[in-house]
């Protein structure tokens, strides 16, 4: 589907489905579809706690191995949960060591506080905002900035050259991680894309939207096509102005 719609590459989300966990299977699919894999998202979500074992560093090493074998140059990783105390304590130095060892950029992704009607919970350590921490490479996600109620353009400017990878999507400020089609929420997605184009951003821009709400395959394809068109339009607009 991605190739037919005109996408130039894909990010592999290592999830609970067996194919995404099988490096050989991913390679076969890559060869069959002739579509580059540009990034690997490590299995660091709550629902993937047992994917590739339970040891966090083992998961990241295996993610780097998948990246190496498929030709990707980025591994996307979330900051640790607060209850992963030893992992969190070693996270920043450990990521730097992995980057030096593997030659792969580990893009630490911005997350958000978990909010309820009455309180805000800080569940990530050393924190949900990689701008504030010593990460050489960062992944910026616009659904997460929406949930965190922060400005992604300001974050991108603060990150400068540390911004390595962008998840282009959208959100409305809900506590839920919405991952809307870019342009359908409140995030300044167009402004951010144009800013990055003007600045000569040479990282990856990856569409990451939730298509589970789509009624059928046709609607899913339309959402993916709209997301791609939006992204290309605003990356090109800054260049042609």
Secondary structure, DSSP 8 states (H G I E B T S, - for coil): -HHHHT-SEEEEE--SSHHHH-HHHHHHHHHHHT-EEEEEE-S-SGGGTTTT-S-HHHHHHHHHHHHHHHT--EEEEE-EETT-HHHHHHHHHHHHHHHHHH--EEEEE----EE-SS-EE--EES-S-GGGS--SSEEEEHHHHHHHT--HHHHHHHHGGGEEEEEE-B--S-SS---B-TTSSSS-HHHHHHHHHHTT--SEEEE----TT-SSHHHHHHHHHHHHHHHHHHHHHHHH-
